[in-house]
């Protein structure tokens, strides 16, 4: 049956691409597309569903989560002007996360473009920086080809494509035939053999080799473990690499960076040769100077942009390691590996583990203790979505991957408020799995309206709020810069009461003895649930290795607090973080 309108044709192209839903808010210039979605009959009848969110930013986040969970194209939409502008933050997150997302940015009447019309913006210009493809549809004849190109760019490049569609053109009769979009499997990027041989020679010559792995090792887990075993190398990982390489890994030494834990930092800095494998880790201050470094990446433009690289290998990790391992001579000296594993064990028990044992009776609740219980009780195949900030720290350090769990965060874009809308997208596309939104009170409050979306669709999302009435990561940033914290604290809010008012099962927990029972009740509840954990606002998270400059800044900030009459807060902060106070051996005097 021939499509009647451009909007009908667009919806049919999305159906052919396997799209089952669009996240967005209806309105004005978008209405022809929305009505075409209605006429498609819904996903249960082979059509497309409309998922009505409360803010277009949440629509883009939800689509990004769906794309990451399914690996398939997901779609969001916004009406002209303010509507589609709201998409931009979630689209930045989607594009930087490598999520294939198509955004429909409705536009004012085509004859009014360029004349300062009501709500006029230019999405085809505005979205250039956060997309792989963006184009304005100017005629019905152009529409099907532009739409096919947008689908192809989003799926082939694993990123965002944006089409700008004036409402009057969407409502015109369709013209032309919609071209099919070929679907291909992901290709292998095979490295040049001379580069592989040079890397093998370097590995064979080095006495101590360390590996730092990112999300790019996703398809090469077994190959990387085999390499580590052959050369006695400890494996550190990034936040995005955590779910793919940490579990069942006898060479694991944790993470580095602001969220880090364990011996990853020492392993990287103590090696003769550091292998950066499938990672574009952005924090160059945590990467070692003076250590010979090799980098493997399927995107050649990323190699060497974070730190100086002595050996560069352009290839995907799986292809590269398959070519490399046969050229490697097994190292019998395991002392470096054994030392790093022992250091990691001690740090995990004495630093990370210290919070989860004596903290059982401490009020306010220590967030580390709550996170450790959450890890124990969550389903083996749970999908965790995590807000940026301290919630990300607790997830990185205390939630355990196992090969089945998924972890979604705004790891590269670093946006607040991503956890709840990510959870919406994950739950909609994976209705049979447990989805847990690990939310900070700051992030939750920013897009609080999405609790209405959860309630409206009765999505069984479990929202676990780490409620400390402060922006904890910003507080820490100020302190290590020598500034007393200012503007980071907010009035306490009972989010369980907010959730209850929406008809969501809710519990507010202030006593650590009630954490386990409260989480069990939420997880057992058939429907949406929220657990409001009132946690210690002064519990900070320092990286496992801090610089002398950071230590000086922390001491200076506490001194300023005392001088400004805040001695009580300074003392409380010291008590809350007694196990995290750095000792001389824990920081790098080079600053």
C-alpha positions in Angstrom: 0.0 0.0 0.0 1.4 3.4 -1.1 2.1 5.9 1.7 -0.4 8.8 1.6 1.8 11.5 3.2 5.5 12.2 3.8 4.9 11.4 7.5 3.3 8.1 6.5 6.3 7.3 4.3 8.8 8.2 7.1 7.0 6.0 9.6 7.0 3.1 7.1 10.8 3.5 6.6 11.3 3.4 10.3 9.2 0.2 10.5 11.3 -1.4 7.7 14.4 -0.5 9.8 13.1 -2.4 12.7 12.0 0.6 14.9 9.2 -0.2 17.3 8.8 3.1 19.2 9.5 6.8 19.2 10.1 8.7 22.4 9.0 12.3 22.5 6.3 15.0 23.2 3.6 15.7 20.7 2.9 19.2 19.4 2.3 21.6 16.5 4.8 20.9 13.7 5.3 17.3 14.9 1.6 16.4 14.8 1.6 15.0 11.2 4.3 12.5 12.2 2.5 11.7 15.5 -0.7 11.0 13.6 1.1 8.8 11.2 2.4 6.8 14.2 -1.1 6.5 15.5 -2.3 5.2 12.1 0.5 2.6 12.1 -1.5 0.6 14.7 1.2 0.3 17.4 4.1 -2.2 17.8 1.8 -5.1 18.7 0.2 -4.8 15.3 3.4 -4.3 13.4 3.5 -0.6 13.7 5.2 1.9 16.0 4.4 3.0 19.5 4.6 6.6 20.8 6.2 6.8 24.2 5.2 10.1 25.8 7.9 11.5 28.1 7.8 14.8 30.1 10.9 16.4 28.6 12.5 15.9 25.2 15.9 15.6 26.8 14.6 12.4 28.5 13.4 11.2 25.1 16.9 11.3 23.7 18.4 9.7 26.8 15.7 6.9 26.6 16.5 6.3 22.9 20.2 6.2 23.7 19.6 3.5 26.3 17.4 1.4 24.1 20.0 1.6 21.3 22.8 0.5 23.7 20.8 -2.4 25.2 19.5 -3.7 21.8 22.3 -2.6 19.5 19.6 -1.4 17.1 18.3 1.9 15.8 16.2 3.9 18.3 14.2 7.1 17.6 13.3 10.3 19.5 11.4 13.4 18.3 10.8 17.0 19.2 8.5 19.7 17.9 9.8 22.9 16.4 11.9 25.4 18.3 12.0 24.7 22.0 10.8 21.1 21.6 13.7 19.9 19.5 16.2 22.1 21.3 15.5 20.0 24.4 16.8 16.9 22.6 20.3 18.2 22.3 21.8 17.1 25.6 20.6 13.5 25.3 21.8 13.4 21.7 25.2 14.5 22.7 25.2 11.6 25.2 24.0 9.2 22.6 26.5 10.2 20.0 29.5 10.1 22.4 28.3 6.7 23.6 28.2 5.2 20.1 24.4 4.7 20.2 22.6 4.5 16.9 19.8 7.1 17.4 17.7 9.0 14.9 16.2 12.2 16.0 13.2 13.8 14.2 13.4 17.6 14.7 10.1 19.1 13.5 10.4 22.6 11.9 8.2 25.6 11.4 6.4 26.0 8.1 8.9 25.8 5.3 7.8 29.1 3.7 8.6 30.9 7.0 12.2 29.6 7.5 14.6 32.5 7.6 12.0 35.1 8.4 12.2 35.2 12.2 9.0 33.2 12.6 7.5 32.2 16.0 9.7 29.5 17.5 12.2 29.6 14.6 15.5 27.8 15.1 17.7 25.9 12.7 18.1 22.3 13.9 20.1 21.4 10.7 22.8 23.8 12.0 22.4 23.3 15.8 22.8 19.5 15.8 25.9 19.3 13.6 28.3 18.9 16.5 26.4 16.0 18.2 25.6 14.0 15.1 27.1 12.0 12.3 24.5 13.3 9.8 22.0 16.1 9.9 19.8 17.4 7.0 16.8 19.6 6.3 14.0 18.0 4.2 12.9 20.7 1.8 10.5 18.7 -0.5 8.4 15.5 -0.6 10.6 14.2 -3.4 13.7 14.6 -1.3 12.2 13.1 1.9 12.6 9.3 1.4 16.2 9.5 0.3 17.2 11.8 3.2 15.4 9.5 5.6 17.2 6.5 4.2 20.6 8.3 4.4 19.9 9.3 8.0 19.1 5.7 9.0 22.2 4.4 7.2 24.5 7.0 8.9 23.1 6.3 12.4 23.4 2.5 12.1 26.7 2.3 10.1 28.5 4.9 12.2 26.9 4.0 15.6 25.9 7.5 16.3 23.2 10.2 16.0 21.5 11.3 12.8 19.0 14.2 12.7 16.4 15.0 10.1 14.7 18.4 10.2 11.2 18.1 8.9 8.9 21.1 8.5 5.3 20.3 9.5 3.8 21.4 6.2 6.1 19.1 4.2 5.3 16.2 6.6 1.7 16.6 5.7 2.1 16.7 1.9 1.4 13.8 -0.4 4.4 11.4 -0.5 6.4 11.3 -3.7 8.9 8.7 -5.0 9.9 5.3 -3.7 11.6 4.9 -0.4 15.0 3.2 -1.0 15.9 0.2 1.1 18.8 0.5 3.6 21.2 -2.4 3.3 22.1 -4.0 6.6 25.6 -5.4 7.0 27.5 -7.0 9.8 30.3 -5.0 11.5 33.5 -5.3 9.6 36.9 -6.3 11.1 39.7 -3.7 11.1 42.8 -5.9 10.5 46.1 -4.2 11.5 49.1 -4.0 9.3 51.4 -7.0 10.1 54.5 -4.8 10.5 52.7 -2.8 13.3 51.8 -6.1 15.0 55.3 -7.4 14.8 56.7 -4.1 16.3 54.3 -4.5 19.2 55.2 -8.1 19.7 58.9 -7.2 19.8 58.2 -4.5 22.4 56.1 -6.9 24.6 58.8 -9.6 24.4 61.5 -7.1 25.3 59.7 -5.5 28.3 60.1 -7.0 31.8 56.9 -5.6 33.2 53.8 -5.1 31.0 50.5 -3.5 32.2 47.2 -3.5 30.3 44.6 -0.7 30.5 41.4 -1.8 28.7 38.3 0.1 27.6 35.0 -0.6 26.0 36.7 -1.6 22.8 37.6 -5.0 24.3 33.9 -6.0 24.3 34.3 -8.6 21.5 37.8 -9.7 22.5 37.6 -10.6 26.2 39.0 -14.1 25.9 41.8 -12.9 23.6 42.8 -10.2 26.1 42.8 -12.6 29.1 45.0 -15.0 27.0 47.5 -12.2 26.4 47.6 -11.2 30.0 48.2 -14.8 31.0 51.0 -15.2 28.5 52.9 -12.0 29.6 51.9 -11.8 33.3 50.2 -8.5 32.9 47.8 -6.9 35.4 44.6 -5.5 33.7 43.1 -2.2 34.7 40.0 -0.9 33.1 38.0 2.2 32.4 34.4 2.7 33.6 33.0 1.7 30.1 35.3 -1.3 30.0 34.2 -2.5 33.5 31.3 -4.7 32.4 33.3 -6.4 29.7 36.6 -7.3 31.4 36.3 -7.1 35.2 34.3 -10.2 35.9 36.0 -13.6 36.3 39.3 -11.9 35.6 42.3 -13.3 37.6 44.4 -10.3 36.3 42.0 -7.5 37.4 43.5 -4.6 39.3 40.6 -2.2 39.2 40.2 1.3 37.7 42.1 4.5 37.7 40.8 8.1 37.5 38.4 10.0 39.8 36.1 7.0 40.1 39.0 4.6 40.5 39.9 2.0 43.0 42.5 -0.7 43.5 46.0 -1.0 42.0 45.3 0.0 38.4 47.2 3.3 38.9 50.3 1.6 40.4 50.3 -1.1 37.7 50.3 1.5 34.9 52.9 3.7 36.5 55.2 0.8 37.5 55.3 -0.9 34.1 58.1 -0.9 31.5 55.4 -1.0 28.8 51.8 0.1 29.0 49.2 -1.3 26.5 46.2 0.9 26.0 43.7 -1.5 24.5 40.4 -0.2 23.0 40.2 2.9 25.2 40.1 6.6 24.6 40.4 7.3 28.4 40.2 11.2 28.5 42.0 11.9 31.8 45.6 12.3 30.7 46.6 13.3 34.2 46.1 9.7 35.4 48.2 8.3 32.6 51.9 7.8 33.3 54.7 9.9 31.9 58.0 8.2 31.2 56.5 4.8 30.6 56.7 3.4 27.1 53.2 3.2 25.7 51.5 1.3 22.9 47.9 1.8 21.8 45.5 -0.4 19.9 42.3 1.2 18.4 40.0 0.6 15.5 39.8 4.4 15.0 43.2 5.7 14.1 42.4 9.3 14.8 42.1 8.4 18.5 45.6 7.0 18.9 47.9 9.3 20.7 45.5 12.1 21.5 45.6 11.5 25.3 49.2 10.6 25.9 52.4 10.2 23.8 52.4 6.8 22.1 55.5 4.9 21.1 53.8 2.2 19.2 50.5 2.6 17.4 48.4 -0.3 16.0 45.3 0.6 13.9 43.0 -2.3 14.2 40.1 -3.7 16.2 41.1 -5.4 19.4 40.0 -8.9 18.4 41.8 -8.9 15.1 44.9 -7.4 16.6 45.2 -9.8 19.5 44.6 -12.8 17.3 47.6 -11.7 15.2 49.7 -10.7 18.2 49.4 -13.6 20.6 51.2 -16.2 18.3 54.2 -13.8 18.2 54.5 -13.5 22.0 57.0 -15.4 24.1 55.5 -16.5 27.4 57.0 -14.7 30.4 57.8 -17.0 33.4 58.6 -14.1 35.8 55.2 -13.3 37.4 56.5 -11.1 40.2 55.1 -7.8 38.8 51.7 -9.4 38.3 51.7 -11.0 41.7 52.7 -7.7 43.4 49.9 -5.8 41.7 47.3 -8.4 42.5 48.4 -8.4 46.2 48.3 -4.7 46.3 44.9 -4.7 44.7 43.6 -7.2 47.3 44.9 -5.1 50.2 43.4 -2.0 48.8 40.0 -3.6 48.2 39.9 -5.0 51.7 41.4 -2.1 53.6 40.1 0.9 51.6 37.0 -0.1 49.6 36.0 -2.9 51.9 36.4 -0.8 55.0 33.2 1.1 54.3 31.0 -1.9 53.9 31.7 -3.6 57.3 31.9 -1.1 60.2 29.4 1.2 58.5 26.4 -1.1 59.3 25.4 1.0 62.3 26.4 4.4 61.1 23.8 7.1 60.7 23.6 8.9 58.3 23.9 5.9 56.0 27.3 5.4 54.4 26.6 5.2 50.6 29.3 2.6 50.1 27.5 0.3 52.5 24.2 0.8 50.7 25.8 0.2 47.3 27.3 -3.1 48.5 23.9 -4.4 49.6 22.3 -3.2 46.3 25.0 -5.3 44.5 24.1 -8.4 46.5 20.3 -8.1 46.0 20.0 -7.0 42.4 19.3 -9.6 39.7 22.1 -11.5 38.0 20.9 -9.9 34.6 20.0 -6.5 36.0 20.5 -3.4 33.8 21.9 -0.6 36.0 21.7 3.0 34.9 23.7 5.5 36.9 23.7 9.2 37.4 26.9 11.2 36.9 28.6 12.2 40.1 28.9 10.2 43.4 26.4 7.6 42.2 28.8 6.8 39.4 31.6 6.2 42.0 29.5 3.8 44.0 28.5 1.9 40.9 32.0 1.7 39.7 33.4 0.5 43.0 30.6 -1.7 44.4 28.3 -3.1 41.7 29.8 -6.2 40.2 29.5 -7.2 36.5 29.1 -10.9 35.7 28.8 -11.1 31.9 25.0 -10.7 32.0 24.5 -7.4 33.9 24.6 -4.2 31.9 25.8 -0.8 33.1 24.7 2.4 31.3 25.9 5.8 32.3 26.8 9.2 30.7 30.5 8.1 30.9 31.8 10.3 28.1 29.3 13.2 28.0 29.1 13.4 31.8 25.5 14.7 32.1 23.5 14.9 35.2 20.0 13.4 35.3 20.7 10.6 32.8 19.9 7.6 35.0 16.1 7.7 35.2 15.4 8.4 31.4 18.1 5.8 30.6 16.2 3.4 32.8 12.9 4.2 31.0 14.4 3.3 27.6 16.1 0.2 28.9 12.9 -1.0 30.6 10.7 -0.3 27.6 12.9 -2.4 25.3 13.7 -5.1 27.8 10.4 -5.6 29.7 11.5 -8.9 31.2 14.6 -7.7 32.9 15.2 -5.9 36.2 16.2 -2.3 35.5 17.7 -0.3 38.4 18.2 3.5 38.2 21.0 4.4 40.6 20.0 8.1 41.0 21.6 10.9 42.9 19.1 13.3 44.4 20.6 16.1 42.2 20.1 14.1 39.0 16.7 12.8 39.9 15.4 16.3 40.8 16.6 17.7 37.5 14.3 15.5 35.4 11.9 14.6 38.2 8.9 14.7 35.9 10.0 11.4 34.3 8.7 9.7 37.4 5.3 10.6 35.9 6.3 8.7 32.8 7.3 5.7 34.8 4.0 5.8 36.7 1.9 6.4 33.5 3.3 3.3 31.8 3.6 1.3 35.0 7.2 0.5 34.0 8.7 -1.8 36.7 11.8 0.4 37.0 13.4 0.3 40.5 14.7 3.8 41.4 17.4 3.7 44.1 18.1 7.3 45.3 21.3 8.1 47.0 19.9 11.2 48.8 22.5 13.3 50.5 21.0 16.7 49.8 24.2 17.9 48.1 26.1 17.8 44.9 28.8 15.5 46.2 31.2 15.4 43.3 31.2 19.1 43.0 31.8 19.4 46.7 34.9 17.2 46.2 36.1 19.1 43.2 36.0 22.3 45.3 37.8 20.8 48.2 40.7 19.4 46.2 41.1 22.8 44.5 41.5 24.4 47.9 38.0 26.0 47.9 35.4 25.6 50.7 32.3 24.0 49.3 29.7 26.6 48.4 26.3 26.4 46.6 26.3 22.6 46.6 23.9 21.9 49.4 20.1 21.9 48.9 17.1 21.5 51.3 16.3 17.9 52.1 13.5 16.4 50.0 11.5 13.3 50.7 11.5 11.6 47.3 9.6 8.6 48.6 6.7 11.0 49.3 6.9 12.4 45.8 6.8 8.9 44.4 4.0 7.8 46.6 1.9 10.7 45.4 2.3 9.4 41.9 1.1 5.9 42.9 4.7 4.4 42.9 5.6 2.0 45.6 8.1 3.8 47.8 10.2 3.5 50.9 12.4 6.1 52.7 15.3 4.6 54.6 17.4 6.4 57.2 18.6 3.4 59.3 21.2 1.2 57.7 19.6 -1.8 59.3 16.6 -1.3 57.0 18.4 -1.1 53.7 18.2 -4.8 52.9 14.5 -5.2 53.7 13.6 -2.0 51.9 15.4 -3.0 48.7 14.0 -6.5 48.8 10.5 -5.0 49.1 11.1 -2.8 46.1 12.6 -5.5 44.0 9.8 -7.9 44.8 7.1 -5.3 44.0 5.3 -5.9 40.7 5.6 -2.5 39.2 7.6 0.7 39.6 9.3 1.3 43.0 11.5 3.9 44.6 13.8 3.5 47.6 15.0 6.8 49.1 18.3 6.2 50.9 19.2 9.1 53.2 23.0 9.0 52.9 25.9 10.9 54.6 26.4 14.3 52.7 30.0 14.5 54.0 31.0 11.0 52.7 33.5 11.8 49.9 35.2 9.7 47.4 38.9 10.3 46.8 40.7 8.5 44.0 43.0 5.6 45.1 46.1 7.7 44.4 46.0 11.5 44.8 48.6 14.1 44.0 50.4 16.3 46.5 48.5 19.3 45.0 45.2 17.7 45.7 46.1 16.8 49.2 47.3 20.4 49.8 44.0 21.7 48.4 42.0 19.4 50.6 43.8 20.6 53.7 43.6 24.3 52.6 39.8 24.0 52.1 39.3 22.5 55.5 41.4 25.3 57.0 39.2 27.9 55.3 36.1 26.2 56.7 37.5 26.4 60.2 38.6 30.1 59.7 35.1 30.9 58.5 33.5 29.4 61.6 32.8 26.0 60.1 34.9 24.0 62.5 31.9 21.7 63.2 31.5 20.8 59.5 35.3 20.3 59.1 35.3 17.8 62.0 32.2 16.0 60.8 33.8 15.7 57.3 37.0 14.2 58.8 35.0 11.7 60.8 32.9 10.7 57.8 36.0 10.0 55.7 38.4 8.7 58.3 39.1 5.6 56.2 39.7 7.7 53.1 42.3 10.1 54.6 45.3 9.7 52.4 48.6 8.6 53.9 52.0 9.8 52.6 52.5 6.5 50.7 49.2 7.1 48.9 49.9 10.3 47.1 52.3 11.3 44.3 54.5 14.1 45.6 55.1 15.2 42.0 51.7 16.8 42.0 
